[in-house]
């Protein structure tokens, strides 16, 4: 389209065109320990979102998830009984604005 909104006949391929895909990039940007979520961080977060939506609508299906902003973290723990330089994680949470594609 030109500046007036008229089609020019030119075509430029958009490599991001197509079915929306999960985007967890902003989740992995911060330098925060997320080992408590397991080996597949994206799958764990996606599952948590799906579980939350299904608790509200049993037939909810998440088609894609995009994390919109860097998450905020809360990690709590206690000192290791044998080595005070170590900490045992007893609770952890994250919150991140996201856009779930669902039906």
C-alpha positions as CSV (number, residue, x, y, z in Angstrom):
1,X,0.0,0.0,0.0
2,X,1.2,3.5,-0.7
3,X,0.8,6.5,1.7
4,X,-2.8,7.0,0.6
5,X,-3.8,3.4,1.3
6,X,-3.9,2.3,-2.4
7,X,-2.7,-1.2,-3.2
8,X,0.5,-1.0,-5.3
9,X,0.8,-4.6,-6.4
10,X,4.1,-5.1,-4.6
11,X,4.4,-8.0,-2.3
12,X,6.8,-8.5,0.6
13,X,6.8,-11.8,2.4
14,X,6.2,-11.7,6.2
15,X,8.1,-14.6,7.8
16,X,5.9,-14.3,10.9
17,X,2.6,-14.6,9.0
18,X,0.6,-17.7,9.8
19,X,-0.8,-19.5,12.8
20,X,0.2,-17.7,16.1
21,X,3.0,-19.5,17.9
22,X,3.9,-19.7,21.6
23,X,6.3,-16.9,22.6
24,X,8.0,-17.4,26.0
25,X,11.0,-15.2,25.2
26,X,10.4,-12.6,27.9
27,X,10.0,-15.4,30.4
28,X,13.6,-16.6,29.9
29,X,15.2,-13.1,29.6
30,X,15.5,-12.4,33.3
31,X,18.4,-13.9,35.2
32,X,16.3,-15.8,37.8
33,X,16.5,-19.4,38.9
34,X,13.5,-21.2,37.5
35,X,14.6,-24.8,38.2
36,X,11.5,-25.4,40.3
37,X,9.5,-25.4,37.1
38,X,11.3,-28.4,35.7
39,X,13.3,-28.9,32.5
40,X,10.6,-27.6,30.1
41,X,9.9,-24.1,31.4
42,X,7.5,-23.2,28.6
43,X,5.4,-26.4,29.0
44,X,5.1,-25.8,32.8
45,X,3.9,-22.2,32.4
46,X,1.5,-23.2,29.5
47,X,0.1,-26.0,31.7
48,X,-0.4,-23.7,34.6
49,X,-2.4,-21.3,32.3
50,X,-4.4,-24.1,30.9
51,X,-5.2,-25.5,34.3
52,X,-6.3,-22.0,35.5
53,X,-8.6,-21.5,32.5
54,X,-10.0,-25.0,32.7
55,X,-11.0,-24.4,36.4
56,X,-13.2,-21.7,35.0
57,X,-14.4,-23.5,31.8
58,X,-13.8,-27.2,31.6
59,X,-13.6,-27.3,27.8
60,X,-11.1,-24.3,27.4
61,X,-8.3,-25.0,25.0
62,X,-5.2,-22.9,24.9
63,X,-4.0,-22.5,21.3
64,X,-1.0,-20.2,21.9
65,X,0.5,-18.1,24.7
66,X,2.6,-15.0,24.4
67,X,4.3,-13.5,27.5
68,X,3.9,-9.8,27.1
69,X,6.3,-8.4,29.8
70,X,9.2,-9.6,31.9
71,X,7.8,-11.7,34.8
72,X,8.0,-10.9,38.5
73,X,9.3,-13.5,40.9
74,X,8.8,-14.5,44.5
75,X,11.1,-17.2,45.9
76,X,11.1,-18.2,49.6
77,X,13.2,-20.7,51.5
78,X,15.1,-21.7,54.5
79,X,18.8,-22.2,55.3
80,X,20.1,-25.7,54.8
81,X,20.4,-27.5,58.1
82,X,24.0,-28.7,57.4
83,X,25.4,-25.8,55.4
84,X,24.3,-22.3,56.1
85,X,25.7,-21.1,52.8
86,X,22.9,-23.1,51.0
87,X,19.2,-22.4,50.8
88,X,16.4,-24.9,50.4
89,X,13.6,-23.4,48.3
90,X,10.2,-24.0,50.0
91,X,8.0,-21.9,47.8
92,X,8.3,-20.0,44.5
93,X,5.9,-18.1,42.2
94,X,6.0,-16.0,39.1
95,X,3.5,-13.6,37.6
96,X,3.6,-12.4,34.0
97,X,1.1,-10.6,31.8
98,X,0.3,-12.8,28.9
99,X,-2.1,-13.2,26.0
100,X,-3.5,-16.7,25.7
101,X,-5.1,-17.6,22.4
102,X,-8.1,-19.7,23.5
103,X,-11.4,-21.0,22.3
